[in-house]
Amino acid sequence: MSEHPEPEPGRTGDHQRVDQGAAVHGNVQGDVNLTFGTATRVVKPRFREGPYPAEDISERLHAFVEPPSCADARAVLDRRRVLLLIGAAGSGAGTAAFALLRDRITGDGRIIGLDPSRDLAELNPSDGSGYLLRGVNAESAEALTDVALAALHERLRAAGAHLVVIVNPALRLASTTARWQVIHTPPHPAEVARARLGTMGLTEEQLSLALAALGDPQVKAHLETSREPAVGTEVAEELRHIALGTKELHEALGGLTRTAADHAAQTLRAVRADGDALALATSIALLERHDRTVIARCAAGLRPLLDRSALGREPEATAAPETDVLGDDFTTRLRKVNAHPLPRVVDSSSHHWFRYWIEPIAFQRRHQANAVLSRLWLDYDGIAHAVLTWLRRDSTRYSPGIDYTAGLAIGRVLRQATGPEVLRQLRHLAESPDRWRRRLVAYALNEAAQDGLLAGAVRDQMSRWSRYANEHLRATVAETCGGGFGLIRPERTLSLLDRVLYGSAPTSVRTGVSLSLAVLLTESANTGLVFDTFTDWIARPEDTGQHSYALGAIPGLIADFLQLDVDDPGPLLPLVREALNNAQARESVVQALLRAEESPNPRIRARATALITALAADAGRQRGVRTLLVARLHRRARSENLAEGAAA
């Protein structure tokens, strides 16, 4: 969806529009450079404050292994309707809660995530839904008294609903609530690995190889190091490589998370006295699996920022080294930081019209990049500042996908950081006039928001930035909403988008808003909310940013909706009526509907006809609808005349 209606391909006067590719018009002298930038991948949220889509629940429960504590949890939930499930982050308590609630949904009920700050005394369910509350803070935990839970039980029982509250073991609950509590016991990681292997599409012979490796003493020893289900999932992924013949057992063991910290420490010991190696290791940690030219360019840019004086320390006096003009070759430098080049592949992420080879660079071990960047960013003064300085320098060129890769890498580090200033260090990048830098911040904040606790900090930061006059900060808010953060609570996302459109709404803000709305519309449950918002915006005064945006975006929104597999035009009717009654929007909306009715796709034609028929039902009271019907008659008459002329 774009903020401007898309004209039909073809010639109009002295202009030509194309369906795909690029058209250049005019007397061109010299070179023409076309730049297609910024990644627009969406990372789905791990938790939500609202209904969870059915496909999301199915994916979460894929290869689910019932934990030993599930029987007790089931008994408490059936008897009391409220379950306080005591489980730490990463223990699988959330997945167990989904399984418990899914089995108890009745009628049109759904699994609904609750805002951690919500007062449960205000929860009044009306159907047989299952409610899930995660990330409870100390204050909310204190409010979970036996009396409050008993009152909640009555309301849930009357509606046929259930509630699971996941409580961190570090929080203290009143002793009187013991009858509502169950301590979550995770399934053994070996069971998780076995179940996961069974869903990987391996042949019987390959599965036998993987299960045999699962019984290896070294693998079993690793599985005993933790009770987190993620350990079993990770082992299964490595054993799959053994089954497919792409790795030996020792290589699979070396790729496990447990070894990443050791390899990171080894890498840092190797580079601590070598500025060139430190810059290279930092670049790979930030941009792992990018082409060697991108990594080398990043290392060259970081090098002057990472010397001892730049990090706030005086350079040490050293003996003059022997002159070595050529230096080490790139492969030797990679070996020094425990990295290596991967096989060359044809680039698949670029938007260039031509294809080219890339040689991705990666550390020797899985998870090593995250471990190295976390150590450098959090444990060594000046490294984070150097990386952020390089990213915001004008001399730093965009390469396809670095906003996504660097954003996720920084976001993962931020989830391990502490203090109230965690997110504010991204402010300078968020103010950039370059969209790829704003997208980088958006990816970092979306990744940080995957942590239930940090999600509140991200929400507060977005609320603050959305009120600033700086258009680039407001554009960053809109870009951030175009990801998992925006899907956590769609109502709040639409409120933020409404706020960033206040006053002037330049192209950068509109682009971010369009992305966010398109992401919301990827989930059908949000369709009504988005259409209601557009209906409100088109009815705003003409000098508002919301009205101006809706004016240009509605035709594209209509075209996008008619392409969906939704035969009921009902959700779109109020918006289309409002747009047709607006003199500025009327013509573009009429043309969008008539083009859809002449689409070569029969389903789009049928949906457009159904929509126009529904609008015609009350045409007598709607001037805009009458205009549409008259234009439709004229268009059909012209088509018939052309057909008769061709036949003659």
Buried (B, 14 or more C-beta within 10 A) or exposed (E): BBBBBBEEEEEEEEEEEEEEEEEEEEEEEEEEEEEEBBBBEBBBBBBBBBBBBEEBBEEBEEBBBBBEBBEBBBEBBEEBBBBBBBBBBBBBBBBBBBBBBBEBBEEEBBBBBBBBEEEBEEBEBEBBBBBBBBBBBEEBBEEBEBEBBEEBBEBBBEBBBBBBBBBBEEBEBBEEBEEBBBBBBBBBBBBBBBBBBBEBEBEEEBBEBBBEBBEBEEBEEBBEEBBBBBBBBBBBBBBBBBBBEEBEBEBBBBBBBEBBBEBBEEBBEBBEEBBBBBBBBBBBBBBBBBBBEBBBBBBBBBBEBBBEEBBEEEEEEEEEEEEEEEEEEBEEBBEBBBBEBEEEEEBEEBEEEEEEEBBBBBBBBBBBBBBBBBBBBBEBEBBBBBBBBBBBEEEBEBBBBBBBBBBBBBBBBBBEBEEEEBBEBBBBBBBBEBBBBBBBBBBBBBBBBBBBBBBBBBBEBBBEBBEBEEBBBBBBBBBBBBBBBBBBBBEBBBEBBBBBBBEEBEEBBBBBBBBBBBBBBEBEBBBEBBBBBBBBBBBBEEEBBBBBBBBBBBBBBBBBBBEEEBEEBEBBBBBBBBBBBBEEBBBBBBBBBBBBBEBEEEEBBBBBBBBBEBBBEEBEEBEBBBBBBEBBEEBEEEEEEEEEEEEE
